[in-house]
C-alpha cells in the first residue's frame, strides 16, 4: 500500500507542477530521517529552485498552499530549507489495509528473458555455480512479483572444450564405449565421477602435452556430430545436465527452456548472424598481422574511447566461430532478430506440471521461445568484456534498442576460506593460507560440490530440529530440516551485494543466529504460532483501528509491515537481490520488537487485541511473501 500511495502522490504532484509552472518534473519521494517528520518527504522544491529562480523554501510553501487534496494524505508541511513533509491519513490507511488494499499494478508489456546457471555439462555443480543459480532465480522471482512476464533460460554448452576433455578421458584413458558410459551414467553421482575424471585429464595434459591433439580431434567430432566421440559427448552432456537439474531442483530452481549450443551450430544460427554482420559491415576480413584471414570486429566498436583497442576475432582463419560470435547469434535470437527459432521437445515436467523444454534440431512440439523486449544475462563479472562485445555486435547491426536492453547481470565469484580448505582436507601453500580466500578451480578439483554442501546443511539442521522437536515424526523433522537448510544456503548467497567476493565458510554458512535465513524463517513460524494459539478471534473494528493507530509505536509497526512493495521496487531498480534479503531480516527484527512491545495473546482490551492479532497476521503474510521472493519456504516448526 505504501508503494501505491507513493506512486499516486508523486504523479499528482508532478501533474500540479506541470499545470502551475509549465515544467515536466519526475517527482521522487524520500523516507524522512526521523519518523516525527511524517511518512514521506518531498524534495522537489530544490530541483525547481534554479528554474523558477526562487528559494526552495518559498517554493515548498507555495506548493503546500496550492496543491489539491491528495487521496490518503492528511497534511503537508513545508520544512527545513525546502522539504515538504507528508503525513498520511491513518484512518484511511487502516481502512484500506483492512479491506485488502488495491490490486498490485501489472508490469510492462512484453517478455523479459533471464538466462542463468550455465554450468558446463562435464562435472558436478559447485558452490560457485550456486551463486549464479540463486541470484538468477531470485531475480526472476522479483521480476514476477513485480508483474513481469519472465522466461527462464539455461544455456547448455554441450559442444565445448570442457565436455570434450571428459570425452577424451573416457575414450583414451578409461577406454570406455558409449554404451558403457551410458550404463555408468544410469548409476548414482555420475557428475561426481566426471568431476574426478576432469581433474585427471587436466593433469594428464600437463604431463603429456601431445595429448592436446586428442582434444582437438574430439572437439571437431562433437561439433560435427561425427562418430563414437560425438556419441560419447552426447551421453556425457545429457547425463550431466540431468544431474545439474536435480541439484538445482533441491534449491527450488526451475527453468523454462534449455537452449543448447549444438542446435545453434546445426540449425545455422551463426550463419544467419554472420550474414547480417558482413552485410552491415559490422565485421571485416583482416588481411594482415596476427589476425590475417580472420573476420574481426574493430576495437572501437566496443570501446569508442579506445580506437587502438585490439580487434576482437569473431571467426578464426580456419573458419571456426569463437565463443563471442556464437553469443552474438544467441543474443540476436533472444530478441527475435534472427528470423528463425529452435525446435523443442519436452525434457521433463516439474511439480505442478510446469514443463521444461530443451532445444533440438528436428521438429517435435509446436512451441516457441525467445523474442523478448529485455534480456538479463547472469554471468560472472570476469565475462564483462565478452558481454560488452556482444552488445557492440548488436549496435553495429543497428539494433540499438536491443543493445540498450541487453543487461549483463554480473556478480563476483565465490571462493573458499582457508579454514574451509583445511576442513576439506585440501593442502594449501603458506601463501594461500595467508590469503583471505582461495579461488575454486574445477580443473584442479578444488571446490565444494553443491550437493555435498546441501547434504551437510541438511544433516546439521536435522540434528538441531530433532533435539527441539522430539514429538514430531521423522518425516516432519526431515521436511523442516530441508526447509531450514535450503533457507540458510539461499540467504547466505543472497545477503551479499553482487559486487562482493564471497569467501565461503562452512561455520558461517551453518550458523543459525544473526542475519540468516533461519532467523527470518523463525520469525514467520513464531507469528504463525501466536495466531494458532490465539484461536478464532474477531476482525478489527475500523473505527477502533483509527483511534488505536494514534499511538505512534503501533502506527510505525503497521507502516513497517506495509513496505514489502517498496522494498521490492528498490531491489528491482538497483538490480540487487541483497536488498530484498536485507529487508527480510529487518522485517523479522521489527516483528521481534513488535511482539516485545505488545504481548498480543495477553492483551486484555478486546479491540486492541483484535488489531494486534491482525498486525501479527500481516507480519506473517509479508514475511512469507518476502521469503517466497527469496526462494525460501517457511517450515512447519523450527
C-alpha positions in Angstrom: 0.0 0.0 0.0 2.8 2.4 0.7 4.2 1.8 -2.7 0.9 2.6 -4.3 0.5 5.7 -2.2 4.0 6.9 -3.1 3.3 6.4 -6.8 -0.1 8.2 -6.6 1.3 11.1 -4.6 4.3 11.6 -6.9 2.0 11.5 -10.0 -0.4 14.1 -8.5 2.4 16.5 -7.5 4.1 16.1 -10.9 0.8 16.9 -12.7 0.3 20.0 -10.5 3.8 21.3 -11.2 3.2 20.9 -15.0 -0.1 22.9 -14.8 1.2 25.5 -12.3 4.7 26.1 -13.6 4.7 24.5 -17.1 7.6 22.2 -16.1 7.8 18.5 -16.5 9.5 17.1 -13.4 9.9 13.5 -12.3 8.8 13.7 -8.6 10.6 11.3 -6.2 9.5 10.8 -2.6 12.1 10.1 0.1 12.0 8.4 3.5 12.4 11.0 6.3 15.3 10.6 8.6 13.1 10.8 11.6 9.6 9.3 12.0 8.5 12.6 13.6 8.8 14.3 10.1 6.0 12.1 8.7 5.8 9.1 6.3 7.3 10.7 3.2 9.5 13.7 2.4 9.2 15.6 -0.9 12.5 17.4 -2.0 11.1 18.6 -5.4 11.4 22.3 -4.4 15.2 22.0 -4.5 15.2 20.9 -8.2 12.7 23.6 -9.1 14.6 26.4 -7.4 17.1 27.2 -10.3 14.4 27.1 -13.0 11.9 29.2 -11.1 14.7 31.5 -9.6 13.1 31.2 -6.1 14.3 29.9 -2.8 13.4 26.2 -2.2 11.6 27.1 1.0 9.4 29.6 -0.8 8.5 27.0 -3.5 7.7 24.4 -0.8 5.4 26.8 1.0 3.7 27.7 -2.4 3.2 24.0 -3.2 1.8 23.2 0.2 -0.7 26.1 -0.1 -1.8 25.3 -3.6 -1.7 21.5 -4.0 -5.2 20.0 -4.2 -6.2 17.4 -1.6 -4.3 14.2 -2.1 -6.0 10.9 -1.5 -4.7 9.2 1.6 -2.8 12.3 2.8 -3.9 14.2 6.0 -1.4 17.0 6.0 1.5 18.7 4.0 4.1 20.8 5.8 6.9 22.9 4.5 10.0 22.1 6.5 13.7 23.0 6.7 15.3 24.6 3.7 12.6 23.4 1.2 11.4 19.9 2.1 7.7 19.1 2.1 6.8 16.6 4.8 3.8 14.3 4.0 1.7 12.8 6.8 -0.7 10.1 5.9 -4.3 9.7 6.9 -4.0 6.9 9.4 -7.7 6.1 9.5 -7.9 5.9 5.7 -4.7 3.8 5.6 -6.0 1.4 8.2 -9.4 1.1 6.4 -7.7 0.3 3.1 -5.4 -2.2 4.7 -8.2 -3.9 6.5 -10.1 -4.2 3.2 -7.0 -5.7 1.4 -5.9 -2.5 -0.4 -5.8 -2.1 -4.2 -4.6 -4.7 -6.6 -0.9 -4.6 -7.5 -0.1 -2.9 -10.8 0.9 -5.0 -13.7 4.4 -4.8 -15.2 5.3 -3.6 -18.6 4.0 -5.4 -21.6 6.3 -7.9 -23.4 8.6 -10.7 -22.3 11.7 -10.5 -20.1 14.3 -13.2 -20.6 16.6 -14.1 -17.7 19.4 -16.6 -18.6 21.2 -18.1 -15.6 23.1 -21.0 -14.2 25.1 -22.0 -17.4 27.2 -24.8 -16.0 29.5 -26.7 -18.3 27.9 -30.2 -18.6 31.1 -32.0 -17.7 31.1 -32.5 -13.9 29.2 -31.8 -10.7 28.0 -28.3 -9.8 30.0 -26.5 -7.2 29.4 -23.6 -4.7 30.4 -21.0 -7.3 27.6 -22.2 -9.7 25.1 -21.9 -6.9 25.6 -18.2 -6.6 24.7 -17.8 -10.3 21.7 -20.0 -9.9 20.4 -18.5 -6.7 20.9 -14.9 -7.9 19.2 -15.6 -11.2 16.3 -17.5 -9.7 15.7 -14.8 -7.1 15.8 -12.1 -9.7 13.3 -14.0 -11.7 11.0 -14.2 -8.6 11.5 -10.5 -8.0 10.5 -9.6 -11.6 7.5 -11.9 -11.5 6.4 -10.4 -8.1 6.7 -7.0 -9.9 4.2 -8.2 -12.5 6.7 -9.0 -15.3 6.3 -11.9 -17.8 9.6 -13.8 -17.4 11.1 -16.6 -19.5 13.9 -18.5 -17.7 16.7 -19.9 -19.9 19.7 -22.0 -19.0 22.2 -22.2 -21.9 23.9 -25.6 -22.3 27.3 -25.6 -23.9 27.3 -29.2 -24.9 29.9 -28.9 -27.6 32.6 -27.1 -25.7 36.1 -27.9 -24.5 35.1 -29.0 -21.1 32.8 -31.7 -22.4 35.5 -32.7 -25.0 38.0 -33.1 -22.2 35.8 -35.6 -20.3 35.1 -37.5 -23.5 38.9 -37.7 -24.1 39.3 -39.2 -20.6 36.6 -41.8 -21.2 37.9 -42.6 -24.7 41.7 -42.6 -24.3 42.3 -43.1 -20.6 39.4 -45.3 -19.5 38.8 -47.0 -22.9 35.0 -46.9 -22.4 32.4 -47.3 -25.1 29.3 -45.0 -25.3 27.2 -47.9 -24.0 29.5 -48.3 -21.0 29.3 -44.6 -20.3 25.5 -44.6 -20.5 25.4 -47.5 -18.1 27.7 -45.6 -15.7 25.6 -42.5 -16.0 22.5 -44.5 -15.0 24.1 -45.1 -11.6 24.5 -42.7 -8.7 26.5 -39.5 -8.8 27.8 -39.7 -12.4 28.6 -36.0 -12.1 31.0 -36.7 -9.2 32.7 -39.4 -11.2 33.2 -36.9 -14.0 34.5 -34.3 -11.5 37.4 -36.5 -10.7 37.9 -37.6 -14.3 38.1 -33.9 -15.4 40.8 -33.2 -12.9 42.6 -36.3 -14.0 42.6 -35.4 -17.7 43.7 -31.8 -16.9 46.8 -33.2 -15.1 47.4 -35.7 -18.0 47.6 -32.8 -20.5 50.3 -31.1 -18.4 52.3 -34.3 -18.2 51.7 -35.2 -21.9 51.4 -32.0 -24.0 50.9 -34.0 -27.2 47.6 -35.3 -25.9 46.1 -31.9 -26.6 45.6 -33.2 -30.2 43.0 -35.7 -28.7 41.0 -32.6 -27.5 41.2 -31.0 -30.9 40.0 -34.2 -32.7 37.2 -34.7 -30.2 36.0 -31.1 -30.4 35.8 -31.4 -34.2 33.9 -34.7 -33.9 31.4 -33.3 -31.3 30.8 -30.1 -33.3 30.0 -32.0 -36.4 28.2 -34.9 -34.7 30.5 -37.5 -36.2 31.3 -41.0 -34.9 31.8 -42.5 -31.5 33.4 -39.4 -30.0 30.3 -37.4 -30.7 28.1 -40.2 -29.3 30.2 -40.1 -26.1 29.8 -36.3 -26.0 26.0 -36.6 -26.1 26.0 -39.3 -23.5 28.2 -37.3 -21.1 26.5 -33.9 -21.6 22.9 -35.2 -21.4 23.6 -37.2 -18.2 25.4 -34.3 -16.5 22.6 -31.8 -17.5 20.2 -34.2 -15.8 22.4 -34.2 -12.6 22.5 -30.4 -12.6 18.7 -30.1 -13.0 18.3 -32.3 -10.0 20.8 -30.4 -7.9 19.1 -27.1 -8.7 15.7 -28.5 -8.0 16.8 -29.2 -4.4 17.0 -25.4 -4.1 13.6 -24.8 -5.8 15.2 -23.6 -9.0 13.4 -24.5 -12.3 13.7 -23.3 -15.9 11.5 -22.9 -18.9 13.9 -23.9 -21.7 17.4 -25.2 -22.2 18.9 -23.8 -25.5 21.9 -25.9 -26.5 25.0 -24.9 -28.4 24.7 -28.0 -30.6 21.5 -26.6 -32.1 23.0 -23.2 -32.6 25.5 -24.9 -34.8 23.3 -27.4 -36.5 20.4 -25.0 -37.2 22.8 -22.5 -38.7 22.0 -19.7 -36.2 25.6 -18.4 -36.6 25.3 -18.5 -40.4 22.3 -16.1 -40.2 24.1 -13.8 -37.8 27.3 -13.9 -39.8 25.4 -12.9 -43.0 23.9 -9.9 -41.2 27.3 -8.9 -39.6 29.0 -8.9 -43.0 26.1 -7.2 -44.8 26.1 -4.3 -42.4 29.9 -4.1 -42.2 29.9 -4.7 -38.5 32.9 -7.1 -39.1 35.6 -7.2 -41.7 38.1 -9.7 -43.1 41.6 -9.0 -41.7 44.3 -9.3 -44.4 47.5 -8.7 -42.4 49.0 -9.1 -39.0 48.3 -11.8 -36.4 44.6 -11.9 -37.3 45.1 -12.3 -41.1 42.4 -14.4 -42.5 40.1 -13.8 -39.5 36.8 -12.0 -39.5 37.1 -9.4 -36.8 35.2 -6.6 -35.1 37.2 -3.4 -34.7 38.1 -2.5 -31.1 36.4 0.9 -31.4 33.0 -0.9 -31.8 33.0 -2.0 -28.2 35.1 0.9 -26.7 34.7 4.1 -28.7 37.3 5.8 -26.4 40.0 3.3 -27.3 40.3 3.1 -31.0 43.6 1.4 -30.7 42.0 -1.5 -28.8 42.8 -4.8 -30.4 40.1 -6.0 -32.8 38.1 -9.0 -31.5 38.2 -12.1 -33.6 34.7 -13.3 -34.4 35.6 -16.1 -36.9 39.1 -17.7 -36.9 41.2 -18.1 -40.0 40.2 -21.8 -40.1 36.6 -20.9 -40.3 35.5 -21.8 -36.8 33.4 -19.3 -34.9 34.6 -18.0 -31.5 32.5 -18.2 -28.3 31.6 -14.5 -28.6 30.4 -15.0 -32.2 28.0 -17.7 -31.1 27.0 -15.4 -28.2 26.1 -12.7 -30.6 23.9 -15.1 -32.6 22.3 -16.4 -29.4 21.6 -12.8 -28.2 20.0 -11.9 -31.5 17.7 -15.0 -31.2 16.7 -13.9 -27.7 15.4 -10.7 -29.2 13.8 -12.4 -32.2 16.3 -10.8 -34.7 17.5 -14.0 -36.5 14.2 -14.8 -38.3 14.4 -18.4 -37.0 13.8 -20.5 -33.9 15.0 -23.7 -32.4 12.9 -26.9 -32.4 11.9 -28.2 -29.0 11.0 -31.3 -27.1 9.7 -31.6 -23.5 12.6 -32.8 -21.3 10.7 -33.2 -18.0 7.7 -31.9 -16.0 8.3 -30.2 -12.7 5.9 -30.5 -9.7 2.6 -28.9 -10.6 3.0 -29.8 -14.3 5.4 -27.0 -15.2 7.2 -28.2 -18.4 10.9 -27.9 -19.2 11.8 -27.9 -22.8 15.2 -28.5 -24.5 16.2 -27.4 -28.0 16.5 -30.0 -30.7 17.4 -29.8 -34.4 14.2 -31.6 -35.6 10.6 -30.6 -35.1 8.9 -32.3 -32.2 6.5 -29.9 -30.5 4.9 -26.7 -31.7 6.1 -24.2 -29.2 8.3 -21.0 -29.4 10.6 -19.2 -27.1 12.7 -16.0 -27.3 11.6 -12.7 -28.9 12.0 -10.7 -25.7 11.9 -6.9 -25.1 14.6 -7.1 -22.4 17.3 -9.7 -21.7 19.3 -10.3 -18.5 22.4 -12.5 -18.8 23.5 -13.7 -15.3 27.2 -14.2 -15.9 30.1 -13.5 -13.5 32.0 -10.2 -13.7 35.0 -11.8 -15.3 33.0 -12.1 -18.5 32.2 -8.4 -18.7 34.5 -7.8 -21.7 32.8 -10.5 -23.8 29.4 -9.2 -22.8 30.5 -5.8 -24.0 31.4 -7.3 -27.3 28.0 -8.9 -27.7 26.3 -5.6 -27.1 28.7 -3.9 -29.5 27.7 -6.5 -32.1 24.0 -5.5 -31.7 24.8 -1.9 -32.0 27.0 -2.5 -35.1 24.0 -4.2 -36.7 21.8 -1.2 -35.9 19.8 -2.9 -33.1 20.3 0.0 -30.7 17.2 -0.6 -28.7 18.0 -4.2 -28.2 21.6 -3.3 -27.3 20.3 -1.0 -24.6 18.0 -3.7 -23.3 20.9 -6.3 -23.1 21.9 -6.3 -19.5 24.8 -8.1 -18.0 23.6 -9.1 -14.5 27.1 -9.6 -13.2 28.4 -10.8 -9.9 31.7 -11.6 -8.2 33.0 -15.1 -7.6 32.5 -17.5 -4.7 35.8 -18.6 -3.2 36.8 -20.7 -0.2 38.1 -19.5 3.1 41.4 -21.1 4.0 39.7 -22.6 7.1 37.2 -24.3 4.9 40.0 -25.7 2.7 41.6 -27.2 5.8 38.3 -28.7 6.9 38.0 -30.3 3.4 41.5 -31.7 3.6 42.8 -29.5 0.9 46.5 -28.8 1.2 47.5 -25.1 0.9 50.7 -23.4 0.4 51.8 -20.9 3.1 51.0 -18.1 0.6 47.4 -19.5 0.1 47.0 -19.8 3.9 47.7 -16.1 4.3 45.1 -15.1 1.6 41.5 -14.0 2.6 40.1 -16.6 0.2 41.2 -19.4 -2.2 39.7 -19.5 -5.6 37.7 -22.5 -6.8 39.2 -24.4 -9.6 37.3 -27.2 -11.4 40.5 -28.3 -13.3 42.3 -28.8 -10.0 39.2 -30.5 -8.5 39.2 -27.7 -5.8 35.8 -26.7 -4.6 32.8 -27.6 -2.6 30.4 -29.7 -4.6 26.9 -28.3 -4.4 25.2 -31.5 -3.3 27.8 -32.1 -0.6 27.1 -28.7 0.8 23.3 -29.2 0.7 23.7 -32.6 2.3 25.9 -31.2 5.1 23.5 -28.3 5.8 20.5 -30.7 5.9 22.4 -33.0 8.3 23.3 -30.1 10.6 19.7 -28.7 10.5 18.2 -32.2 11.2 20.2 -32.6 14.3 19.0 -29.3 15.6 15.4 -29.9 14.6 15.4 -33.4 16.2 16.7 -32.0 19.5 14.0 -29.4 19.8 11.0 -31.4 18.4 11.0 -34.9 19.8 7.3 -35.0 19.5 7.4 -34.8 15.7 7.6 -37.7 13.3 10.8 -38.4 11.4 9.1 -37.3 8.2 8.1 -34.0 9.7 11.5 -33.4 11.1 13.1 -34.2 7.7 10.8 -31.7 5.9 11.6 -29.0 8.4 15.4 -29.7 8.3 15.4 -29.4 4.5 13.5 -26.1 4.5 15.8 -24.7 7.1 19.0 -25.9 5.2 17.9 -24.5 1.9 16.8 -21.3 3.6 20.3 -21.0 5.2 22.1 -21.6 1.9 20.0 -19.3 -0.2 20.1 -16.5 2.3 23.8 -16.8 2.7 24.3 -16.5 -1.1 21.9 -13.6 -1.4 22.8 -11.3 1.6 26.0 -10.1 -0.1 25.7 -7.5 -2.9 26.6 -8.8 -6.3 30.0 -6.9 -6.5 31.2 -8.7 -3.3 33.5 -11.7 -3.4 32.0 -14.4 -1.2 34.6 -16.3 0.8 32.5 -19.3 1.6 33.0 -20.7 5.1 31.3 -23.8 6.5 31.0 -22.4 10.0 29.4 -19.1 8.9 27.1 -20.8 6.5 25.9 -23.3 9.1 25.2 -20.7 11.7 21.6 -20.3 12.8 21.9 -17.0 14.6 22.3 -13.4 13.3 21.5 -12.3 9.8 20.5 -15.7 8.4 17.6 -17.3 6.6 16.7 -19.5 9.6 16.3 -16.3 11.7 13.7 -14.9 9.3 12.0 -18.3 9.0 11.8 -18.5 12.8 10.0 -15.1 12.9 7.4 -16.3 10.4 6.9 -19.6 12.3 6.6 -17.6 15.6 4.0 -15.3 14.2 2.0 -18.4 13.0 2.2 -20.0 16.4 0.9 -16.8 18.0 -2.1 -16.8 15.7 -2.6 -20.5 16.2 -2.6 -20.1 20.0 -5.0 -17.2 19.8 -7.5 -19.3 18.0 -10.6 -17.8 16.5 -10.9 -14.0 17.0 -12.9 -11.1 15.9 -11.9 -8.9 12.9 -10.6 -5.5 13.9 -13.1 -2.7 14.0 -12.1 0.1 11.5 -13.2 2.9 13.8 -11.3 1.4 16.7 -8.3 0.9 14.5 -8.3 4.6 13.5 -8.3 5.5 17.2 -5.7 3.0 18.3 -3.3 4.0 15.5 -2.9 7.4 17.0 -0.4 5.5 19.3 2.8 6.2 17.4 4.5 2.9 18.2 1.7 0.8 16.8 1.4 3.1 13.7 5.1 2.6 13.0 4.7 -1.2 13.2 1.8 -1.1 10.7 4.0 1.0 8.4 6.9 -1.4 8.8 4.8 -4.3 7.7 3.4 -2.3 4.7 6.8 -1.8 2.9 7.3 -5.0 1.0 6.3 -3.5 -2.4 8.6 -0.5 -1.7 11.5 -2.9 -0.8 10.8 -4.9 -4.0 10.7 -1.8 -6.2 14.0 -0.6 -4.7 15.6 -4.0 -5.2 14.4 -4.2 -8.8 15.6 -0.7 -9.5 19.1 -1.4 -8.2 19.2 -4.9 -9.5 20.3 -6.1 -6.1 18.6 -9.2 -4.6 20.7 -8.5 -1.5 18.4 -5.5 -0.8 15.4 -7.9 -0.6 17.3 -10.2 1.7 18.2 -7.3 3.9 14.6 -6.2 4.0 13.5 -9.7 5.1 16.0 -9.6 8.0 14.8 -6.1 9.0 11.1 -7.2 8.9 11.9 -10.2 11.1 13.7 -7.8 13.6 10.6 -5.5 13.5 8.4 -8.4 14.3 10.6 -9.4 17.3 10.4 -5.7 18.6 6.6 -5.6 18.0 6.0 -8.8 20.0 8.2 -7.5 22.8 6.3 -4.2 22.9 2.9 -5.7 22.5 2.3 -9.1 24.2 -0.5 -10.0 21.8 -2.0 -13.0 23.5 -2.2 -11.3 26.9 -3.8 -8.0 25.7 -7.0 -7.5 27.8 -8.6 -4.8 25.6 -10.6 -6.8 23.1 -10.5 -4.1 20.3 -6.7 -3.6 20.7 -6.2 -7.4 20.9 -8.0 -7.8 17.6 -5.8 -5.1 16.0 -2.6 -6.7 17.4 -3.6 -10.1 16.1 -4.3 -8.6 12.7 -0.9 -6.9 12.6 0.7 -10.2 13.6 -1.1 -11.8 10.6 0.2 -9.1 8.4 3.8 -9.7 9.6 3.3 -13.4 9.0 2.0 -12.8 5.5 4.7 -10.3 4.5 7.5 -12.5 6.0 6.2 -15.4 3.9 5.8 -13.3 0.8 9.3 -11.9 1.1 10.8 -15.3 1.8 9.0 -16.7 -1.2 10.6 -14.0 -3.4 13.9 -15.1 -2.0 13.0 -18.7 -2.8 12.8 -19.7 0.9 9.9 -21.7 2.3 8.6 -21.4 5.9 8.8 -24.7 7.8 6.0 -26.0 9.9 8.2 -25.7 13.0 11.8 -24.8 14.0 
